[in-house]
């Protein structure tokens, strides 16, 4: 039997992208264990995202839809990781449903999965603007400042991780935490899991509008400082 892969994506008001994203990513399940799934968490969308996903399930039987998660991105990612672990995934690959990442770049990650506990994307060139690139630089600075680890991209939505390793750290995150991927990257680095970073393509959003603007990002980042202090204390104590 081959490894069970769960490709997981959060979604929110992605009616302009969701059909294309499913059609592009679903073929990556071919040749994997039959228990592998593409799982999309859509809760709170006010457009036709959910209806489109339900219709797509008729054509794509290995597509699962989670509709009972929190509304926001972070809680959806946490719920997706927990679901994949509970369902017996060997590997979890997380990306977003806005079309900014390329399925073709997944294969290199998958082929090298046996060498690492986690392979993380690095957005060397950002198609989503200079402001967001600057935010990521600040995030990486704070991760180094608070946790003493250096990573080139803490929050990239393009990551292949062993489910067993994710399971070690997921319980440390509150279910409503906004920045789970930043902390998951930090845990991998801090506890010296076998990890590497690979350059990935990161395009502009392929349709629709982003639900998180710079003002919201700044607010989340400000709140993150307190969270980082709490996580650092917990990590130092155990």
C-alpha positions, 0 to 999 in steps of 0.5 A: 500500500502507498502512503495516504495523502490528505490535501487540505485547503481552507476556503471562504467566498472562493466561488471564482476559483473553487471549481478550477482549484479542485479540477487542478489539484484533484488529479494529484490523488491519482496513484496514491492510496485509495483512502487519500482525499482532497479536503476543503473546509468551507464554513461561513461563505456568503457566495456560492462556494459551498454549493459548488463544492457539493456539486463537485463531489458528484464528479470527484468522489475523493473530495470531502467538504468540511462545513462545521469549522470556524469561519476564519482561515486559522481555525479552518487549517487547524480543523483540517489538520485534525481531520486528516490525522483522525482519518489516518493520513500519513502525509498532510499537504496544505495549500489555499484555495485561491489559485496562487500555488501550482499543483505541478510543483507538488511532485518534487515535494512528494518524491522527497517525502521520505527524507524529511518530516516536513517540506515547506514552500518558500515564496521567493517572489511574491505575486500578492504584493510588496506589503504582504512580502514585508509582513512575512519578513516581519513574521520571520524576524519575530519568530527568530526573536521569540523562538531563536529559529531562522526560517525563510518563510514561516507562513507559506500555504504550500507544505507537505508534512508527516501527519504523525509529526503534525499530531505532536504539535497540533494539540498545543494550538487553541482551536480558534488560533489565527496563525497555525501555520506560523507556529507549526513551522516554528515547532518543526524548526525549534524541535529540530524535526527534519525539515527543508524549504523549497522555492515555490511559485506564488501567483496573484490571486486568480479571482475574487477578492482577499478577505483579509486586508492589510489592516486585518493583518496588522491587527492579527500581527499585533495580537500574535505578539502576546500569543508568541510570548505564551507559546515561548513560555510553554516551549521553554517549560516543556 
